[in-house]
Amino acid sequence: MSFTMFTTPWCGYCHRLKSQLDREGIEFSIVDIEQQPDAAFTVEQANGGNQTVPTLLFADGTTLTNPSVAQVKAKLVAVS
C-alpha cells in the first residue's frame, strides 16, 4: 500500500523522512503544497489549520504528521 507525502522543497524534516523511507524501500508519492494549493488545504485540515509538513495521507483517509519511519511502517500494517 502506498501513501502521499505532502512536503515543501525547503523542509528538512521532509528530506530526512524521504531518505529514510527510500532506504526502507517504502513506496509513496510526493505532493509539494507550495505548487498545489488544494494540497495545502488538505494539510491544513489534518493539522488544525497549520501547513505542517511532512504530512502523510493514507488510503483510509488518516494522516500522520512528521512521523518516524517506525510509525509509518506500523501505520502501513494497520491500514493494509
Backbone atoms as SQL, in Angstrom:
CREATE TABLE atoms (id INTEGER PRIMARY KEY, chain TEXT, resi INTEGER, resn TEXT, atom TEXT, x REAL, y REAL, z REAL);
INSERT INTO atoms VALUES
  (1, 'A', 1, 'MET', 'N', 0.845, -1.178, 0.000),
  (2, 'A', 1, 'MET', 'CA', 0.000, 0.000, 0.000),
  (3, 'A', 1, 'MET', 'C', 0.889, 1.239, 0.000),
  (4, 'A', 2, 'SER', 'N', 0.436, 2.223, -0.695),
  (5, 'A', 2, 'SER', 'CA', 1.202, 3.453, -0.807),
  (6, 'A', 2, 'SER', 'C', 0.468, 4.580, -0.082),
  (7, 'A', 3, 'PHE', 'N', 1.123, 5.697, 0.037),
  (8, 'A', 3, 'PHE', 'CA', 0.546, 6.875, 0.662),
  (9, 'A', 3, 'PHE', 'C', 1.118, 8.105, -0.024),
  (10, 'A', 4, 'THR', 'N', 0.577, 9.254, 0.315),
  (11, 'A', 4, 'THR', 'CA', 1.042, 10.516, -0.235),
  (12, 'A', 4, 'THR', 'C', 1.729, 11.311, 0.862),
  (13, 'A', 5, 'MET', 'N', 2.905, 11.843, 0.550),
  (14, 'A', 5, 'MET', 'CA', 3.617, 12.713, 1.473),
  (15, 'A', 5, 'MET', 'C', 3.504, 14.146, 0.961),
  (16, 'A', 6, 'PHE', 'N', 2.928, 15.011, 1.780),
  (17, 'A', 6, 'PHE', 'CA', 2.843, 16.434, 1.455),
  (18, 'A', 6, 'PHE', 'C', 4.090, 17.111, 2.012),
  (19, 'A', 7, 'THR', 'N', 4.769, 17.884, 1.156),
  (20, 'A', 7, 'THR', 'CA', 6.051, 18.461, 1.515),
  (21, 'A', 7, 'THR', 'C', 6.184, 19.890, 0.981),
  (22, 'A', 8, 'THR', 'N', 7.329, 20.487, 1.298),
  (23, 'A', 8, 'THR', 'CA', 7.802, 21.706, 0.636),
  (24, 'A', 8, 'THR', 'C', 9.263, 21.458, 0.275),
  (25, 'A', 9, 'PRO', 'N', 9.792, 22.187, -0.701),
  (26, 'A', 9, 'PRO', 'CA', 11.183, 21.964, -1.102),
  (27, 'A', 9, 'PRO', 'C', 12.200, 22.302, -0.008),
  (28, 'A', 10, 'TRP', 'N', 11.848, 23.197, 0.901),
  (29, 'A', 10, 'TRP', 'CA', 12.788, 23.674, 1.912),
  (30, 'A', 10, 'TRP', 'C', 12.686, 22.949, 3.251),
  (31, 'A', 11, 'CYS', 'N', 11.821, 21.977, 3.360),
  (32, 'A', 11, 'CYS', 'CA', 11.569, 21.285, 4.633),
  (33, 'A', 11, 'CYS', 'C', 12.628, 20.216, 4.913),
  (34, 'A', 12, 'GLY', 'N', 13.461, 20.464, 5.910),
  (35, 'A', 12, 'GLY', 'CA', 14.497, 19.498, 6.284),
  (36, 'A', 12, 'GLY', 'C', 13.923, 18.195, 6.814),
  (37, 'A', 13, 'TYR', 'N', 12.829, 18.268, 7.580),
  (38, 'A', 13, 'TYR', 'CA', 12.192, 17.055, 8.099),
  (39, 'A', 13, 'TYR', 'C', 11.666, 16.198, 6.953),
  (40, 'A', 14, 'CYS', 'N', 11.162, 16.859, 5.915),
  (41, 'A', 14, 'CYS', 'CA', 10.654, 16.136, 4.744),
  (42, 'A', 14, 'CYS', 'C', 11.786, 15.395, 4.036),
  (43, 'A', 15, 'HIS', 'N', 12.901, 16.089, 3.820),
  (44, 'A', 15, 'HIS', 'CA', 14.043, 15.471, 3.145),
  (45, 'A', 15, 'HIS', 'C', 14.547, 14.268, 3.942),
  (46, 'A', 16, 'ARG', 'N', 14.614, 14.414, 5.268),
  (47, 'A', 16, 'ARG', 'CA', 15.091, 13.311, 6.101),
  (48, 'A', 16, 'ARG', 'C', 14.150, 12.115, 6.003),
  (49, 'A', 17, 'LEU', 'N', 12.849, 12.352, 6.132),
  (50, 'A', 17, 'LEU', 'CA', 11.898, 11.240, 6.078),
  (51, 'A', 17, 'LEU', 'C', 11.897, 10.582, 4.701),
  (52, 'A', 18, 'LYS', 'N', 11.974, 11.383, 3.631),
  (53, 'A', 18, 'LYS', 'CA', 12.038, 10.811, 2.276),
  (54, 'A', 18, 'LYS', 'C', 13.225, 9.872, 2.151),
  (55, 'A', 19, 'SER', 'N', 14.388, 10.310, 2.627),
  (56, 'A', 19, 'SER', 'CA', 15.594, 9.478, 2.539),
  (57, 'A', 19, 'SER', 'C', 15.434, 8.184, 3.324),
  (58, 'A', 20, 'GLN', 'N', 14.877, 8.279, 4.524),
  (59, 'A', 20, 'GLN', 'CA', 14.681, 7.091, 5.353),
  (60, 'A', 20, 'GLN', 'C', 13.709, 6.115, 4.707),
  (61, 'A', 21, 'LEU', 'N', 12.625, 6.623, 4.158),
  (62, 'A', 21, 'LEU', 'CA', 11.640, 5.754, 3.507),
  (63, 'A', 21, 'LEU', 'C', 12.223, 5.109, 2.255),
  (64, 'A', 22, 'ASP', 'N', 13.009, 5.878, 1.495),
  (65, 'A', 22, 'ASP', 'CA', 13.668, 5.320, 0.308),
  (66, 'A', 22, 'ASP', 'C', 14.598, 4.176, 0.706),
  (67, 'A', 23, 'ARG', 'N', 15.381, 4.360, 1.766),
  (68, 'A', 23, 'ARG', 'CA', 16.292, 3.300, 2.233),
  (69, 'A', 23, 'ARG', 'C', 15.533, 2.047, 2.643),
  (70, 'A', 24, 'GLU', 'N', 14.324, 2.222, 3.174),
  (71, 'A', 24, 'GLU', 'CA', 13.500, 1.090, 3.608),
  (72, 'A', 24, 'GLU', 'C', 12.731, 0.457, 2.447),
  (73, 'A', 25, 'GLY', 'N', 12.782, 1.087, 1.265),
  (74, 'A', 25, 'GLY', 'CA', 12.071, 0.557, 0.109),
  (75, 'A', 25, 'GLY', 'C', 10.567, 0.773, 0.173),
  (76, 'A', 26, 'ILE', 'N', 10.146, 1.779, 0.915),
  (77, 'A', 26, 'ILE', 'CA', 8.717, 2.076, 1.056),
  (78, 'A', 26, 'ILE', 'C', 8.314, 3.051, -0.041),
  (79, 'A', 27, 'GLU', 'N', 7.291, 2.670, -0.803),
  (80, 'A', 27, 'GLU', 'CA', 6.832, 3.496, -1.923),
  (81, 'A', 27, 'GLU', 'C', 5.822, 4.530, -1.470),
  (82, 'A', 28, 'PHE', 'N', 5.915, 5.707, -2.047),
  (83, 'A', 28, 'PHE', 'CA', 4.991, 6.790, -1.725),
  (84, 'A', 28, 'PHE', 'C', 5.053, 7.821, -2.838),
  (85, 'A', 29, 'SER', 'N', 4.039, 8.666, -2.894),
  (86, 'A', 29, 'SER', 'CA', 4.057, 9.772, -3.848),
  (87, 'A', 29, 'SER', 'C', 4.277, 11.067, -3.066),
  (88, 'A', 30, 'ILE', 'N', 4.784, 12.068, -3.769),
  (89, 'A', 30, 'ILE', 'CA', 5.111, 13.345, -3.143),
  (90, 'A', 30, 'ILE', 'C', 4.278, 14.450, -3.771),
  (91, 'A', 31, 'VAL', 'N', 3.734, 15.317, -2.925),
  (92, 'A', 31, 'VAL', 'CA', 2.998, 16.482, -3.391),
  (93, 'A', 31, 'VAL', 'C', 3.592, 17.710, -2.699),
  (94, 'A', 32, 'ASP', 'N', 4.037, 18.680, -3.492),
  (95, 'A', 32, 'ASP', 'CA', 4.578, 19.937, -2.977),
  (96, 'A', 32, 'ASP', 'C', 3.410, 20.888, -2.740),
  (97, 'A', 33, 'ILE', 'N', 3.152, 21.232, -1.481),
  (98, 'A', 33, 'ILE', 'CA', 1.986, 22.070, -1.169),
  (99, 'A', 33, 'ILE', 'C', 2.159, 23.509, -1.647),
  (100, 'A', 34, 'GLU', 'N', 3.383, 23.913, -1.950),
  (101, 'A', 34, 'GLU', 'CA', 3.586, 25.259, -2.491),
  (102, 'A', 34, 'GLU', 'C', 3.194, 25.330, -3.965),
  (103, 'A', 35, 'GLN', 'N', 3.193, 24.191, -4.641),
  (104, 'A', 35, 'GLN', 'CA', 2.831, 24.131, -6.050),
  (105, 'A', 35, 'GLN', 'C', 1.360, 23.772, -6.259),
  (106, 'A', 36, 'GLN', 'N', 0.736, 23.171, -5.247),
  (107, 'A', 36, 'GLN', 'CA', -0.647, 22.720, -5.370),
  (108, 'A', 36, 'GLN', 'C', -1.469, 23.232, -4.184),
  (109, 'A', 37, 'PRO', 'N', -2.127, 24.377, -4.346),
  (110, 'A', 37, 'PRO', 'CA', -2.899, 24.970, -3.248),
  (111, 'A', 37, 'PRO', 'C', -3.959, 24.045, -2.646),
  (112, 'A', 38, 'ASP', 'N', -4.572, 23.192, -3.451),
  (113, 'A', 38, 'ASP', 'CA', -5.550, 22.249, -2.911),
  (114, 'A', 38, 'ASP', 'C', -4.895, 21.312, -1.901),
  (115, 'A', 39, 'ALA', 'N', -3.651, 20.947, -2.164),
  (116, 'A', 39, 'ALA', 'CA', -2.915, 20.073, -1.257),
  (117, 'A', 39, 'ALA', 'C', -2.623, 20.791, 0.058),
  (118, 'A', 40, 'ALA', 'N', -2.330, 22.072, -0.014),
  (119, 'A', 40, 'ALA', 'CA', -2.090, 22.846, 1.204),
  (120, 'A', 40, 'ALA', 'C', -3.334, 22.832, 2.085),
  (121, 'A', 41, 'PHE', 'N', -4.507, 22.913, 1.481),
  (122, 'A', 41, 'PHE', 'CA', -5.760, 22.865, 2.236),
  (123, 'A', 41, 'PHE', 'C', -5.910, 21.519, 2.933),
  (124, 'A', 42, 'THR', 'N', -5.560, 20.442, 2.252),
  (125, 'A', 42, 'THR', 'CA', -5.620, 19.103, 2.842),
  (126, 'A', 42, 'THR', 'C', -4.728, 19.032, 4.075),
  (127, 'A', 43, 'VAL', 'N', -3.530, 19.577, 3.967),
  (128, 'A', 43, 'VAL', 'CA', -2.593, 19.584, 5.090),
  (129, 'A', 43, 'VAL', 'C', -3.146, 20.426, 6.242),
  (130, 'A', 44, 'GLU', 'N', -3.724, 21.567, 5.936),
  (131, 'A', 44, 'GLU', 'CA', -4.310, 22.416, 6.970),
  (132, 'A', 44, 'GLU', 'C', -5.434, 21.689, 7.707),
  (133, 'A', 45, 'GLN', 'N', -6.260, 20.964, 6.973),
  (134, 'A', 45, 'GLN', 'CA', -7.358, 20.209, 7.600),
  (135, 'A', 45, 'GLN', 'C', -6.821, 19.156, 8.570),
  (136, 'A', 46, 'ALA', 'N', -5.707, 18.545, 8.225),
  (137, 'A', 46, 'ALA', 'CA', -5.129, 17.488, 9.052),
  (138, 'A', 46, 'ALA', 'C', -4.395, 18.039, 10.273),
  (139, 'A', 47, 'ASN', 'N', -4.041, 19.332, 10.233),
  (140, 'A', 47, 'ASN', 'CA', -3.161, 19.886, 11.259),
  (141, 'A', 47, 'ASN', 'C', -3.717, 21.149, 11.917),
  (142, 'A', 48, 'GLY', 'N', -5.011, 21.188, 12.144),
  (143, 'A', 48, 'GLY', 'CA', -5.615, 22.284, 12.873),
  (144, 'A', 48, 'GLY', 'C', -5.393, 23.653, 12.247),
  (145, 'A', 49, 'GLY', 'N', -5.364, 23.693, 10.914),
  (146, 'A', 49, 'GLY', 'CA', -5.197, 24.960, 10.206),
  (147, 'A', 49, 'GLY', 'C', -3.761, 25.302, 9.866),
  (148, 'A', 50, 'ASN', 'N', -2.820, 24.490, 10.311),
  (149, 'A', 50, 'ASN', 'CA', -1.404, 24.741, 10.043),
  (150, 'A', 50, 'ASN', 'C', -0.910, 23.957, 8.832),
  (151, 'A', 51, 'GLN', 'N', 0.030, 24.547, 8.111),
  (152, 'A', 51, 'GLN', 'CA', 0.639, 23.857, 6.971),
  (153, 'A', 51, 'GLN', 'C', 1.901, 23.137, 7.442),
  (154, 'A', 52, 'THR', 'N', 1.711, 22.149, 8.292),
  (155, 'A', 52, 'THR', 'CA', 2.816, 21.398, 8.867),
  (156, 'A', 52, 'THR', 'C', 3.180, 20.235, 7.948),
  (157, 'A', 53, 'VAL', 'N', 4.447, 20.179, 7.568),
  (158, 'A', 53, 'VAL', 'CA', 4.938, 19.090, 6.724),
  (159, 'A', 53, 'VAL', 'C', 6.172, 18.478, 7.379),
  (160, 'A', 54, 'PRO', 'N', 6.442, 17.200, 7.114),
  (161, 'A', 54, 'PRO', 'CA', 5.675, 16.320, 6.249),
  (162, 'A', 54, 'PRO', 'C', 4.373, 15.846, 6.897),
  (163, 'A', 55, 'THR', 'N', 3.340, 15.848, 6.105),
  (164, 'A', 55, 'THR', 'CA', 2.071, 15.226, 6.478),
  (165, 'A', 55, 'THR', 'C', 1.829, 14.096, 5.498),
  (166, 'A', 56, 'LEU', 'N', 1.550, 12.912, 6.020),
  (167, 'A', 56, 'LEU', 'CA', 1.302, 11.738, 5.193),
  (168, 'A', 56, 'LEU', 'C', -0.181, 11.427, 5.201),
  (169, 'A', 57, 'LEU', 'N', -0.728, 11.179, 4.014),
  (170, 'A', 57, 'LEU', 'CA', -2.134, 10.816, 3.852),
  (171, 'A', 57, 'LEU', 'C', -2.206, 9.377, 3.350),
  (172, 'A', 58, 'PHE', 'N', -2.919, 8.535, 4.096),
  (173, 'A', 58, 'PHE', 'CA', -3.021, 7.120, 3.764),
  (174, 'A', 58, 'PHE', 'C', -4.339, 6.825, 3.051),
  (175, 'A', 59, 'ALA', 'N', -4.416, 5.652, 2.449),
  (176, 'A', 59, 'ALA', 'CA', -5.568, 5.265, 1.640),
  (177, 'A', 59, 'ALA', 'C', -6.874, 5.263, 2.429),
  (178, 'A', 60, 'ASP', 'N', -6.788, 5.056, 3.735),
  (179, 'A', 60, 'ASP', 'CA', -8.006, 5.037, 4.547),
  (180, 'A', 60, 'ASP', 'C', -8.437, 6.445, 4.988),
  (181, 'A', 61, 'GLY', 'N', -7.710, 7.475, 4.516),
  (182, 'A', 61, 'GLY', 'CA', -8.069, 8.854, 4.830),
  (183, 'A', 61, 'GLY', 'C', -7.417, 9.400, 6.083),
  (184, 'A', 62, 'THR', 'N', -6.679, 8.571, 6.808),
  (185, 'A', 62, 'THR', 'CA', -5.998, 9.042, 8.012),
  (186, 'A', 62, 'THR', 'C', -4.664, 9.683, 7.652),
  (187, 'A', 63, 'THR', 'N', -4.131, 10.452, 8.593),
  (188, 'A', 63, 'THR', 'CA', -2.879, 11.160, 8.359),
  (189, 'A', 63, 'THR', 'C', -1.917, 10.970, 9.529),
  (190, 'A', 64, 'LEU', 'N', -0.648, 11.179, 9.233),
  (191, 'A', 64, 'LEU', 'CA', 0.404, 11.277, 10.248),
  (192, 'A', 64, 'LEU', 'C', 1.203, 12.535, 9.924),
  (193, 'A', 65, 'THR', 'N', 1.572, 13.286, 10.946),
  (194, 'A', 65, 'THR', 'CA', 2.361, 14.490, 10.750),
  (195, 'A', 65, 'THR', 'C', 3.739, 14.305, 11.368),
  (196, 'A', 66, 'ASN', 'N', 4.758, 14.513, 10.546),
  (197, 'A', 66, 'ASN', 'CA', 6.162, 14.383, 10.942),
  (198, 'A', 66, 'ASN', 'C', 6.422, 13.080, 11.697),
  (199, 'A', 67, 'PRO', 'N', 6.029, 11.946, 11.104),
  (200, 'A', 67, 'PRO', 'CA', 6.201, 10.667, 11.798),
  (201, 'A', 67, 'PRO', 'C', 7.618, 10.124, 11.657),
  (202, 'A', 68, 'SER', 'N', 7.932, 9.159, 12.511),
  (203, 'A', 68, 'SER', 'CA', 9.174, 8.393, 12.353),
  (204, 'A', 68, 'SER', 'C', 8.919, 7.289, 11.330),
  (205, 'A', 69, 'VAL', 'N', 9.992, 6.668, 10.854),
  (206, 'A', 69, 'VAL', 'CA', 9.847, 5.550, 9.921),
  (207, 'A', 69, 'VAL', 'C', 9.094, 4.406, 10.606),
  (208, 'A', 70, 'ALA', 'N', 9.364, 4.182, 11.880),
  (209, 'A', 70, 'ALA', 'CA', 8.669, 3.117, 12.614),
  (210, 'A', 70, 'ALA', 'C', 7.165, 3.392, 12.658),
  (211, 'A', 71, 'GLN', 'N', 6.774, 4.643, 12.855),
  (212, 'A', 71, 'GLN', 'CA', 5.353, 4.983, 12.866),
  (213, 'A', 71, 'GLN', 'C', 4.727, 4.752, 11.492),
  (214, 'A', 72, 'VAL', 'N', 5.455, 5.073, 10.431),
  (215, 'A', 72, 'VAL', 'CA', 4.944, 4.864, 9.077),
  (216, 'A', 72, 'VAL', 'C', 4.764, 3.367, 8.819),
  (217, 'A', 73, 'LYS', 'N', 5.752, 2.571, 9.193),
  (218, 'A', 73, 'LYS', 'CA', 5.656, 1.123, 8.988),
  (219, 'A', 73, 'LYS', 'C', 4.463, 0.551, 9.746),
  (220, 'A', 74, 'ALA', 'N', 4.281, 0.970, 10.988),
  (221, 'A', 74, 'ALA', 'CA', 3.158, 0.478, 11.803),
  (222, 'A', 74, 'ALA', 'C', 1.822, 0.880, 11.166),
  (223, 'A', 75, 'LYS', 'N', 1.750, 2.080, 10.651),
  (224, 'A', 75, 'LYS', 'CA', 0.515, 2.565, 10.021),
  (225, 'A', 75, 'LYS', 'C', 0.213, 1.761, 8.766),
  (226, 'A', 76, 'LEU', 'N', 1.249, 1.479, 7.976),
  (227, 'A', 76, 'LEU', 'CA', 1.041, 0.718, 6.748),
  (228, 'A', 76, 'LEU', 'C', 0.532, -0.685, 7.062),
  (229, 'A', 77, 'VAL', 'N', 1.000, -1.282, 8.134),
  (230, 'A', 77, 'VAL', 'CA', 0.493, -2.599, 8.547),
  (231, 'A', 77, 'VAL', 'C', -0.966, -2.470, 8.982),
  (232, 'A', 78, 'ALA', 'N', -1.276, -1.425, 9.720),
  (233, 'A', 78, 'ALA', 'CA', -2.632, -1.241, 10.257),
  (234, 'A', 78, 'ALA', 'C', -3.665, -0.997, 9.176),
  (235, 'A', 79, 'VAL', 'N', -3.284, -0.317, 8.090),
  (236, 'A', 79, 'VAL', 'CA', -4.270, 0.011, 7.058),
  (237, 'A', 79, 'VAL', 'C', -4.264, -0.978, 5.907),
  (238, 'A', 80, 'SER', 'N', -3.418, -1.985, 5.961),
  (239, 'A', 80, 'SER', 'CA', -3.384, -2.944, 4.842),
  (240, 'A', 80, 'SER', 'C', -4.363, -4.081, 5.047);
